[in-house]
Amino acid sequence: MGGRMLDPEHAEPDDVVLSWEGREVVAVRLPRLSASLDHILAELERRHGMPLARLDRRTKQAVVRSLEERGAFALRRGVETVAAALGVSRFTIYNYLNRQNTDRSGEL
């Protein structure tokens, strides 16, 4: 996710301070969520062994499904970021998402 560990003395209000047996031992500074999406997309490229834009349609749909489950589209400009990475339009991302929701409603 791209977090950094810090000495608890250098923790800022948004950092997560972890304690062990009542003593603060480490602070974790998490990246902005938009930076996390970039990390996730880079990891997906490594996992697939190629740029996401070169994936076939079915695999791109699976990537969108995975990203939706991780909350990627709740981020500001999340759809645009993912569309650019996949080499498709925003409209295509919305179609993938709508198709998923239609498939889910049929499962009930």
C-alpha positions as CSV (number, residue, x, y, z in Angstrom):
1,M,0.0,0.0,0.0
2,G,3.0,2.3,0.2
3,G,2.9,3.2,3.9
4,R,6.1,4.3,5.8
5,M,7.1,3.4,9.3
6,L,8.3,6.2,11.5
7,D,9.5,6.8,15.1
8,P,6.4,7.5,17.1
9,E,7.9,10.8,18.2
10,H,7.6,12.0,14.6
11,A,3.9,11.0,14.2
12,E,1.5,13.4,12.8
13,P,-2.2,13.5,13.6
14,D,-3.2,11.3,10.6
15,D,-0.5,8.7,11.3
16,V,-1.4,5.4,12.9
17,V,0.6,4.8,16.1
18,L,1.0,1.1,17.1
19,S,1.6,0.1,20.7
20,W,3.0,-3.0,22.3
21,E,2.4,-3.8,25.9
22,G,1.4,-0.2,26.6
23,R,4.4,1.4,24.8
24,E,4.3,3.2,21.5
25,V,6.7,1.3,19.2
26,V,6.0,2.6,15.7
27,A,4.0,5.0,13.7
28,V,2.7,4.3,10.2
29,R,2.1,7.0,7.7
30,L,-0.3,5.9,5.0
31,P,-0.2,7.4,1.6
32,R,-3.1,9.4,0.2
33,L,-5.7,7.1,-1.2
34,S,-5.1,8.2,-4.8
35,A,-1.4,7.1,-4.4
36,S,-2.7,3.7,-3.1
37,L,-4.7,3.3,-6.3
38,D,-1.5,3.9,-8.3
39,H,0.2,1.2,-6.2
40,I,-2.6,-1.2,-6.8
41,L,-2.6,-0.6,-10.6
42,A,1.2,-1.2,-10.7
43,E,0.8,-4.4,-8.7
44,L,-1.9,-5.6,-11.1
45,E,0.5,-4.9,-14.1
46,R,3.2,-6.9,-12.4
47,R,0.8,-9.8,-11.7
48,H,-0.5,-9.9,-15.2
49,G,3.1,-9.4,-16.7
50,M,2.0,-6.7,-19.1
51,P,0.5,-3.2,-19.2
52,L,-3.2,-3.4,-18.2
53,A,-4.1,-1.8,-21.6
54,R,-2.9,-4.9,-23.4
55,L,-5.3,-7.3,-21.4
56,D,-8.2,-8.8,-23.2
57,R,-11.8,-7.5,-22.5
58,R,-12.7,-10.3,-20.1
59,T,-9.6,-9.8,-18.0
60,K,-10.1,-6.0,-18.0
61,Q,-13.6,-6.7,-16.6
62,A,-12.2,-8.9,-13.9
63,V,-9.7,-6.1,-13.0
64,V,-12.6,-3.6,-12.8
65,R,-14.5,-6.1,-10.5
66,S,-11.5,-6.5,-8.3
67,L,-10.9,-2.7,-8.1
68,E,-14.6,-2.1,-7.3
69,E,-14.4,-4.5,-4.4
70,R,-11.3,-2.6,-3.1
71,G,-13.2,0.7,-3.3
72,A,-11.2,2.2,-6.1
73,F,-14.2,3.9,-7.7
74,A,-15.1,5.8,-4.5
75,L,-11.9,7.9,-4.9
76,R,-12.1,11.2,-6.7
77,R,-11.0,10.6,-10.3
78,G,-10.9,6.8,-9.7
79,V,-12.9,6.0,-12.8
80,E,-10.7,8.2,-14.9
81,T,-7.4,6.8,-13.4
82,V,-8.5,3.2,-14.0
83,A,-9.8,4.0,-17.5
84,A,-6.5,5.5,-18.5
85,A,-4.6,2.5,-17.1
86,L,-6.8,0.0,-19.0
87,G,-6.7,2.0,-22.2
88,V,-10.5,2.4,-22.3
89,S,-13.0,5.2,-21.9
90,R,-14.8,6.2,-18.7
91,F,-18.0,5.0,-20.5
92,T,-16.5,1.5,-20.8
93,I,-15.6,1.4,-17.1
94,Y,-19.2,2.4,-16.3
95,N,-20.5,-0.3,-18.7
96,Y,-18.3,-2.9,-16.9
97,L,-19.6,-1.7,-13.5
98,N,-23.3,-1.7,-14.7
99,R,-22.8,-5.2,-16.1
100,Q,-21.5,-6.5,-12.8
101,N,-24.4,-5.0,-10.9
102,T,-26.9,-6.5,-13.4
103,D,-25.2,-9.9,-13.0
104,R,-25.3,-9.7,-9.2
105,S,-29.0,-8.8,-9.2
106,G,-29.7,-11.9,-11.3
107,E,-28.0,-14.0,-8.7
108,L,-30.4,-13.1,-5.9
